[in-house]
Amino acid sequence: MTAQLDTYPQAVRDAVARTREVVSALHAELPRWGLVVWTAGNVSQRVVVDPAAGPGEHDLLVIKPSGVTYDELTPEAMVVCDLDGELVDGERSPSSDTAAHAYVYRNMPEVGGVVHTHSTYATAWAARGEEVPCVLTMMADEFGGPIPIGPFALIGDDSIGRGIVETLRGSRSPAVLMRNHGPFTIGKDAKAAVKAAVMCEEVARTIHVARQLGEPLPIAQADVDSLYDRYQNVYGR
Ligand SMILES: O=C(CO)[C@@H](O)[C@@H](O)COP(=O)(O)O
């Protein structure tokens, strides 16, 4: 039996309200950065039930309602689910990718935000099943190496989520290109995952253009490591 939101402590309900505001606002970034057409993308954020205890199996997630265009999204329209993807609060059905988002949260406690788009260049790399090589300093900064390819998986059960986790566990990348489908990104929160989606599309496009002019040059692994360490630990501090 899925507990309804009004059975949760007030502190959780307050955290859900804040998360609805964040997730609703971040959905506007998807069309803003040219990452989606129509409704073909979604953002979620983990709602930690007990911040003092950190992420847990009783956490909730907030995600967009399925099939709703971005100009119609409001905080109130956001849907709340448990980490099994079961509806806890919401007038509409949750995103069709909720199972994938929930699987990531269950299996990667360090992840606080998940994004899925069908952005053109990243999805073109996914269609070909080829990882995006780390040939730009911006890639070393944000991805710490190539953007990996995840397995082909049908929507509707844990298959996509399992493919995301199995691929990203072995990579520094916050983005994975699910073969024949498109990018999924993760982050410490939804904003970080949206940034990863924006940067994933940017480097996929740039490297595609570079490939039209010739073979891009590799970056030595030691330099990739140095760039990644600086960007992740120094940049913007
Ligand atoms: O990729 C797919 C469907 O194949 C979904 O991500 C996309 O249509 C968005 O669906 P939702 O509107 O989030 O349910």
Ligand as a Chemical Component Dictionary entry (heavy atoms), coordinates in Angstrom:
data_LIG
# 
_chem_comp.id                   LIG 
_chem_comp.type                 NON-POLYMER 
_chem_comp.pdbx_formal_charge   0 
_chem_comp.three_letter_code    LIG 
# 
loop_
_chem_comp_atom.comp_id 
_chem_comp_atom.atom_id 
_chem_comp_atom.alt_atom_id 
_chem_comp_atom.type_symbol 
_chem_comp_atom.charge 
_chem_comp_atom.model_Cartn_x 
_chem_comp_atom.model_Cartn_y 
_chem_comp_atom.model_Cartn_z 
_chem_comp_atom.pdbx_ordinal 
LIG O1 O1 O 0 11.609 8.544  -24.293 1  
LIG C1 C1 C 0 10.445 8.585  -23.944 2  
LIG C2 C2 C 0 9.450  7.688  -24.542 3  
LIG O2 O2 O 0 10.111 6.752  -25.375 4  
LIG C3 C3 C 0 10.056 9.590  -22.875 5  
LIG O3 O3 O 0 11.239 9.953  -22.219 6  
LIG C4 C4 C 0 9.483  10.897 -23.430 7  
LIG O4 O4 O 0 8.444  10.616 -24.314 8  
LIG C5 C5 C 0 8.964  11.753 -22.269 9  
LIG O5 O5 O 0 7.916  11.042 -21.625 10 
LIG P1 P1 P 0 7.160  11.700 -20.354 11 
LIG O6 O6 O 0 6.344  12.874 -20.883 12 
LIG O7 O7 O 0 8.202  12.166 -19.362 13 
LIG O8 O8 O 0 6.300  10.576 -19.835 14 
# 
loop_
_chem_comp_bond.comp_id 
_chem_comp_bond.atom_id_1 
_chem_comp_bond.atom_id_2 
_chem_comp_bond.value_order 
_chem_comp_bond.pdbx_ordinal 
LIG O1 C1 DOUB 1  
LIG C1 C2 SING 2  
LIG C1 C3 SING 3  
LIG C2 O2 SING 4  
LIG C3 O3 SING 5  
LIG C3 C4 SING 6  
LIG C4 O4 SING 7  
LIG C4 C5 SING 8  
LIG C5 O5 SING 9  
LIG O5 P1 SING 10 
LIG P1 O6 DOUB 11 
LIG P1 O7 SING 12 
LIG P1 O8 SING 13 
# 
